[in-house]
Structure formats: C-alpha cells, structure tokens
Amino acid sequence: MDDSISLRDYQSMVDKWITTVGVRYFSPLTNTAILAEETGEVARIMARKYGDQSFKPGEKDNLADELADVLWVVAAIANQTGIDLTEAVARNMEKKNIRDATRHCDNDKLK
C-alpha cells in the first residue's frame, strides 16, 4: 500500500472491501457501537502505556493497529452517511484556524 494515500482513496478502499469481502455495511448504529469499542481499545492501551496501569499477561501494545481500526470505522461511517472526509477535514481545519487562531497562545495554562 502506498504510504501517502489520501483520505478519499482510503474511503474508497474501505468501501470496496466492505462491499466485497465484508458483503455489506453494518447499520450506522452498529458501526457507532464498533467505533466506541475500538476507541475503548485505544484508551486501554494508552492507560497501560502512558498511564498508571500495567499490561495484563498476554496483552499486547498494538496502538498502531487499534488507531487504524478507529480510522477504518470512521471511514465506514462516513461512507454510509455520504460524508467526504477530505472535504470534512479541510472545513474542520479552516474552522480551527479561525476559531483558535490565538486561543492556545493566550492560554496561561499552556505556558
């Protein structure tokens, strides 16, 4: 896989896999539950690797894989709800650049 894949290309890859290998999309509600599950798996690893918890016997530090799972489900939800993540991310960055132009620089908590 090309390591410089675009969001749009990734959404297309996810769609192709789901509609062929995966047969069909799960319902949006099911995918939302899966997103919560995958996010929880990221949180579990973060708590063990960077927090105060330790890994249980047999648990693995597979943060990269779990983050990729989160992206997969986000792409699936975007596909089934008609959202182009490339456009959504561009709009979101524009919003942040306008709204937060000086917000963090002016935050005494971050100095």
LUMZA-140305 format. One record per residue (C-alpha): x, y, z; residue in one letter. Coordinates in steps of 0.001 Angstrom, whole numbers, plus 500000, padded with zeros to 6 digits. Example, Ala and Ser with C-alpha at 12.3 -4.5 7.8 and 13.67 -1.06 7.14 Angstrom:
2
     c1     c2     c3 rest
 512300 495500 507800    a
 513670 498940 507140    s
// end
This chain:
111
     c1     c2     c3 rest
 500000 500000 500000    m
 501232 503490 499157    d
 502077 505292 502396    d
 500787 508613 501044    s
 497205 507523 500483    i
 494570 510252 500559    s
 491510 510173 502786    l
 489332 509947 499684    r
 491306 506951 498413    d
 491128 505333 501851    y
 487352 505767 501955    q
 487169 504137 498546    s
 489346 501212 499683    m
 487185 500704 502767    v
 484030 500798 500656    d
 485425 498279 498172    k
 486444 495895 500955    w
 483150 496195 502822    i
 481013 495652 499710    t
 483010 492655 498504    t
 484825 490818 501302    v
 482610 492157 504069    g
 479437 491598 501989    v
 477687 494801 503150    r
 477859 497664 505618    y
 476707 497135 509171    f
 473971 499541 510215    s
 475137 503037 511203    p
 474152 502299 514794    l
 476198 499087 514826    t
 479165 500946 513344    n
 478813 503605 516042    t
 478962 500885 518691    a
 482024 499400 516969    i
 483644 502854 516960    l
 483061 503110 520715    a
 484571 499649 521169    e
 487655 500474 519103    e
 488089 503805 520891    t
 487963 501904 524173    g
 490740 499630 522952    e
 492878 502682 522171    v
 492113 504059 525648    a
 493071 500733 527261    r
 496471 500759 525577    i
 497057 504437 526402    m
 496199 503812 530064    a
 498709 500982 530221    r
 501485 502528 528142    k
 501305 506163 529261    y
 499113 505997 532352    g
 499303 504254 535685    d
 498038 500834 534662    q
 500212 497942 533555    s
 499597 495447 530799    f
 497907 492212 531820    k
 499629 488941 530942    p
 499124 488318 527232    g
 498027 491871 526412    e
 499897 493491 523561    k
 500854 497080 522863    d
 499249 497319 519433    n
 498367 501010 519457    l
 499050 501467 515733    a
 496642 498666 514839    d
 493942 499970 517172    e
 494251 503502 515778    l
 493951 502044 512285    a
 490786 500231 513411    d
 489340 503562 514577    v
 490128 505133 511190    l
 488535 502167 509415    w
 485247 502532 511282    v
 485253 506320 510855    v
 485701 505827 507095    a
 482889 503272 507047    a
 480519 505617 508899    i
 481491 508482 506595    a
 480854 506306 503536    n
 477440 505152 504634    q
 476335 508644 505624    t
 477606 510359 502480    g
 480444 512319 504066    i
 483606 513039 502108    d
 486267 513046 504825    l
 488681 515023 502648    t
 486213 517896 502475    e
 485174 517495 506120    a
 488767 517625 507366    v
 489532 520695 505225    a
 486468 522515 506616    r
 487357 521436 510148    n
 490923 522760 509837    m
 489606 526059 508491    e
 487219 526300 511446    k
 490023 525608 513922    k
 492356 528106 512262    n
 489727 530833 512541    i
 488262 529977 515940    r
 491520 529054 517653    d
 493967 531420 515932    a
 495178 532809 519280    t
 493222 530716 521766    r
 496051 528429 522812    h
 498762 531104 522630    c
 496713 533172 525068    d
 496103 530255 527434    n
 498163 530761 530591    d
 497691 527073 531434    k
 499853 526157 528448    l
 502752 528469 529287    k
// end
